[in-house]
Amino acid sequence: GWSPAPASAMRYASFAVEKNGEKADISIVTFPGDGGNDVDNINRWRQQIGLPAVGAEVLKSMIAPVRAGDVQIDSVDMSSTNARVLAAWTRQAGHAWFFKMSGPPNVIEQEKTKFTTFLQSVRF
């Protein structure tokens, strides 16, 4: 049910989903190296939806692992009043990979299982 969307210079791939006139964005991004630390990345995503920053001591309880074959992908689910982000990341072969779905909370809720299934299908 996801439609391919144009990739950009920053994106490896993009998808869009629409439910009842509301749209969510799915992005896959990769960078050489480690892609920054988890606290900074999570806080950047939190800021994008109007949530306050969290410290490293809170981070561990926020992260849920997802298995993609032999690879562990870490994920977080963050929601504010008007927006929700499902974000996931892994570091493989010298690259950081980031997977993110963002949009209205009700659309993200409807697509969360598909997003997790997508993560589980990733192979490097």
N, C-alpha and C positions, 0 to 999 in steps of 0.2 A: 503493500500500500504506500510505499515511499516513492516519490518521483525524483529521478536524478535532477540535480540542479548544477548550474555551471560551477566548475572549480575555479579557483582564483590563484594568484601567485602564492598565497599563504596556505591554501587548502589542497590536500591530496585528493579529496573527494567531497562532494556536497550532496545532500538530499533535502527534500522538503516534504512535509506532510500537512494536510489540511483536514480539519474535522469541524463541521458545523460553522464554516466561515472563519475559523481561527487557524493560524499557521504556526508550525514549529519548524525549526531549523536543525539539521543534523550535519555536523562537520567532522572530518577526519583530517588531522594535521600531523605532520612529522617534521622533526628538526634533528640535525646532527647533534650529538652530545646528549646530555641528560635532560635538557629542556627546562632547567630550573628546579628549584626544590618544591616539594609537595605543599608546604605551608604557603609559599608565595603564590603558587598556581591556584590552590583552592581559594585563597583570599581574593585573587583577581576575579575568579568566577563568582564568588559571593558578592563582590562589589558590583558586578555587572547586573545583579538582580536586586540591589539595594540592601544587602545584608551586611552586618558589621564583620570585621575581621575576627578570626579566631587564632589562638596560640597553638603552638606545637603540642601542648598537653591535652588539648581537646581533639586533635586530629585523629589519633588512633581509633577513637570510638566512632568517628564519622565514616571511616573507610570500610568498604565491604569488598571482599575478593570475588572475582569472577574467573572461572577457568575457561581458557581457550586452548584446548588440546593440552600440551605440556606447559603452557604459558599462564602465569597469573597476571591478571589485569586488575588493578585497584580501581574502585569506583566510589563515587559519592552522589548523594541525592540531596539537593538543596532547594528550598522553596521559600519564596516571599509571598506577599499578598497577591501580586499580579504576575509573577513569573516563577518558573521552576527550571532548574538545570540538572540534568543527569550528565556527569562527566566521568570519564575513565581514562586510564593511562597505563602505559608499560614502557619499559626501556629494553630494546632488543638490538643486538648487533651494532652498537654505537649510535643508535637513534632513539629519540623519545617519540612515542606515538600517543596522540590525544584524540579521544572520541567524545563528542559533546552533542547533546540534544537540549535545545532551549526553546522555551515558548510559554504559552499560558498553562497554568497548573493542570487544568482539566484535560488538555490535549496530551500533555506529558504523561499524565496518569494512564490514559488510554493506550499510549504507545510504549510504556515502560517495559512490558514483557517482550515486545518486539526488539527494543533496544538491547536488552540483556541477551536475547537469542542471537542478535547480530554480533555482539561482543564475543559470545561463545563460538561463533563461526570463524572468527579471525584466525588466519594462519600466517606465519612469517617464514 
